[in-house]
Amino acid sequence: MGEGPEGLAAFIEWLKAEYPDARSEVKQVFADGDYVILQVHSMRPPHPRGRAIIEIFRLEEGKIVEHWDAIQEIPETFANPNGMF
């Protein structure tokens, strides 16, 4: 969708238009030096369980200069009692 603030704004507008009932909840935030990591529970109907997302940002002078993410659908059952969050 593009680079920089304009790309992010375009993505958010697309997301709001395509998934008007979507919501995300930041579960945890970690910061270490120039890195910030978010653990996010993303819900986009009609998917009832949503997705677990890890967002990783590298900052320079208070601005995001790099971004990575890992996205996983939340399964119906888990191999252990810990869950995703």
C-alpha positions as CSV (number, residue, x, y, z in Angstrom):
1,M,0.0,0.0,0.0
2,G,3.0,2.2,0.1
3,E,5.8,3.5,2.3
4,G,5.9,5.9,5.2
5,P,3.1,7.6,6.9
6,E,1.0,7.8,3.7
7,G,1.3,4.0,3.2
8,L,0.1,3.4,6.8
9,A,-2.8,5.8,6.4
10,A,-3.8,4.1,3.2
11,F,-3.7,0.7,4.9
12,I,-5.8,1.9,7.8
13,E,-8.4,3.4,5.5
14,W,-8.5,0.1,3.5
15,L,-8.8,-1.9,6.7
16,K,-11.7,0.2,7.9
17,A,-13.5,0.0,4.6
18,E,-12.9,-3.8,4.1
19,Y,-13.5,-4.8,7.7
20,P,-15.7,-2.2,9.5
21,D,-16.2,-4.4,12.5
22,A,-12.6,-5.4,13.0
23,R,-10.9,-4.6,16.2
24,S,-7.5,-5.2,17.8
25,E,-6.4,-5.4,21.4
26,V,-2.8,-4.9,22.4
27,K,-2.1,-7.6,24.9
28,Q,1.6,-6.8,25.8
29,V,4.2,-4.2,24.8
30,F,8.0,-4.8,25.1
31,A,10.7,-2.2,24.5
32,D,14.4,-2.8,24.3
33,G,16.7,0.0,23.0
34,D,15.5,0.9,19.5
35,Y,13.0,-1.9,19.3
36,V,9.4,-2.1,20.3
37,I,7.4,-5.4,20.2
38,L,3.6,-5.7,20.4
39,Q,1.6,-8.8,21.1
40,V,-1.9,-8.2,19.5
41,H,-5.2,-10.0,19.4
42,S,-6.8,-9.1,16.0
43,M,-10.4,-9.9,15.3
44,R,-11.9,-9.6,11.8
45,P,-15.4,-11.0,11.6
46,P,-16.6,-13.5,10.6
47,H,-13.6,-15.4,12.1
48,P,-14.6,-16.0,15.7
49,R,-11.2,-16.6,17.3
50,G,-9.1,-14.1,15.5
51,R,-5.4,-14.0,15.0
52,A,-2.4,-13.6,17.2
53,I,0.1,-11.0,15.8
54,I,3.6,-10.1,16.9
55,E,4.6,-6.6,15.5
56,I,8.2,-5.6,15.7
57,F,9.3,-2.0,15.1
58,R,12.8,-0.5,15.0
59,L,13.0,3.2,15.7
60,E,15.5,5.9,14.9
61,E,15.1,9.3,16.5
62,G,11.6,8.4,17.6
63,K,10.4,7.3,14.2
64,I,9.6,3.8,12.9
65,V,12.3,2.9,10.3
66,E,11.6,-0.9,10.0
67,H,8.7,-3.1,10.7
68,W,8.2,-6.9,10.7
69,D,5.2,-9.0,11.8
70,A,4.3,-12.6,12.4
71,I,0.6,-13.6,12.1
72,Q,-1.0,-16.8,13.3
73,E,-4.7,-17.9,13.2
74,I,-5.8,-18.8,16.6
75,P,-6.6,-22.5,16.6
76,E,-9.8,-24.1,18.0
77,T,-7.8,-26.2,20.4
78,F,-4.3,-26.0,21.9
79,A,-1.7,-28.6,22.7
80,N,-1.2,-27.1,26.1
81,P,-3.3,-25.0,28.6
82,N,-1.4,-21.8,27.9
83,G,-3.4,-20.5,25.0
84,M,-2.2,-17.6,22.7
85,F,-2.3,-14.8,25.3
